Amino acid sequence: MSSRLVLALDETDPARALDVARNVAPFVAKIKINYPLVLSAGLEIVTEISKFCPVICDFKVADIPNTNRLIVKKAFDAGASGIIAHAFPGPESLKAIREVDSSKDLYIVITMSHPMGGEFFDIERFCSLALEVGATGVVAPATRPEDVAKVRELVGDLEIISPGVGAQGGSSKETIKAGANYIIVGRGIYLSDNPAAAAEKYSLEMV
């Protein structure tokens, strides 16, 4: 069975990030990187990590259509296989992302995993937008499996990727049961003394 684990690699040391990526690659489906690593290492880190594993750029893109297009083109040109964007700028901003390269993955944030992370998100409307623009999938939190279950009802067959397992206390099994396709784990893996072993452990929890 292929892995249902995504590593959120928020490491800021480029050398360590590459070492972690190389070692965990056999146990993860994708590696998600955010601004902390890119700001430390430059966009070329996307290119380097993508040699080991598909990379999702978690830039939570949220701007006017033209700016979204420019950001996403840079990420895809660097080798990213997917991008994460916010829904609230509306359909035209999301469609601009899709138009850059429709073969790449677009994940739309429906609600977030931190405390009170869902207070300002319109779950129904954002799920509708994801379907409207032809997103690959959506982001919904493992810290609130009830939200994942609701999102699953609303998005049908779209992928659900769920952050919040590990340091934030979410349960892989409960989140998968609620309808998630992939579980995202960050600190529980990349801050471990043995990231590969930690990744294998999290991956096996979902079998």
N, C-alpha and C positions, 0 to 999 in steps of 0.2 A: 504494500500500500504506500502511495506517495505521501510525503509529509504534508501536514496541515498547519505547520508552524511557520510564522513569519518573525524574523528577528528585527526588532527596532534598535538599530545600531546608533545610539546617541552619544557614542564615544567622541571625544574631541581630540584625542591624540591620533594623528593619521596613521602612524606606524602600527599602533595597537589595533586600530580599527581594521586595517588590512589583515593583520594576524588573526583577529577574531573571525573575520569574514571567511578567510581561507579554512579555518578549522571547523567552523560550524556548517559550512556549505553542504556536507553530506546529510545533514539532519533537518534542513529548513527548505521550504518551498521558495521563499523570497527573502530578500533583505530590504528593510525600509530604512531610509536615511532622511535626516531632517537638517534644518539649518545649522545646528551646532557643529556638525561634522563638516558640512560644506564651507561654512565660514572659516573653519580652522584649516582645511586642507585644499580648498578650491574645488571647482566643479569637476576637475579631473579625477577626483576620488570616486565619482560615479562610474567613470570608465574603468578604473582599476577593479572596483568591487564587482562590476558586472562580468568580469572574466571568471568569477567563481560562482555567481548566482544571479538570477534576475533581480533588478533593483527597482524598488518603488521610491520615487522622490516625494516625501511627505512635506511638500511645501505649502500645503493648505492654501492653494492659489485662490485669491479673492479680490480681483480687481476688474477694471473695465475690460471689454473683450480684447482690445488690441494689446494691452499690457499682459493679460493672461496668455495670449498667443505668443508673445515674445519670451516670456518666462518658460513656457512649456516647450517651445522649440529648442531652447538652450539645453533643457534637461534631456529631451529625447535625442538631440544631437550628441550628447555626452554618453549615451548608451542606456539611459533609463528605459525600463520596459513599461513603467506606469507612473502615474501622477495622482496625488490626492488634492482635491479642491473643495472649497466651501461652496455651499449651495446658495447662500443668501444674496450674492450679487445678481442672481437670476439666470434665466435660460440662455440669454444671448452670450453671457460670459462663459457659460459652460459649453455652449455649442462652439465657441471660438476655440476651446481646448480640443474638442473632438475633431475639428477641421484641420488641426495641425498634422495629425496622423491617426486615423481611425483604427489602425491595427494595434495601437498601444492601449494599455489599460487605463481607464479613468475611474477612480474611486471618489465618491462624493460623501463628505461628512454629513451624517444625519443628526448625530448627537455625540457628546464627548464623555470621556471616562472619569474625569476628576469630580470631586464633590461639587454638587450644583451645576455639573457640566451640561445638564439637559434643560436648564431653566429658560434659556432664550432661543431654543430650537423648535421649529414647527415640524414635527416628525412627519405628519401626513403630507404636508406641502413639499417637503424636501424629498420624500420618497417618490412622490409624483414627478418632481423635476428629474430625478435620476432616471426614471423610465422614459420621460419625454425626450431627454437628450441622448439616450442610448448609452448610458454608463455601463461599464463592465460590472461595477458593484458599488457597495456603500460601506461606510464605516459606522459601526454601532458598538456600544461599550460592553465588555465582559463584566464590568462592575455592576451592570444592571441588566441581567438576563431577560427581565420582563420587557425591556426596550428592544432587545434583540428579537424576541418572539413577535412583538408588534411590528417591527420592521420587516421581518420575514413574511408576515401576512400581506404587507403592503407592496413589497418589491417582487414578489413571485420568485422567479428563478435567478435573479441577479445574485452575484457573490456578496457575501457579508464577511468582512474582515473585522475582528474584534480586539481592540487593545484593552489592557487593564488587568491581565493575568500576571501574577508574580508580585512585584512591589506594591501594586495597587489593590491586591487582594481578590481579584476575580478568579472564578473557577473555570478551568478549561472544559471539564465535562458538562457543567451546567450550561455553559455558553454554546457548546456544540449541540447539546440537547435542545436548546432554544432556537437553533437554526443557523448558527454561524458556520461558514465554510472553513475559515482560517482563524487561528488565534495568534495575536501579536504579543510577544514578550520582549521586554527590553533589558532592564537592569538585572533581572533574575538570571540572565545569560551573560551579558557582556561585562558585568562587574564580578562574575564568578571567577574563582581561582582556576577553574577548568571549564571554559565556555562550551567546548564541544560536548563534554559530559552533561552539562546542564541542558544544552539544547536537545540532546538525545533523551534525557529524562522528560522534558516537557513534551517532546514529540510522542513519546510512548504513552503519556497520560491521555492522549486523544484517540488511541487505538481502541 
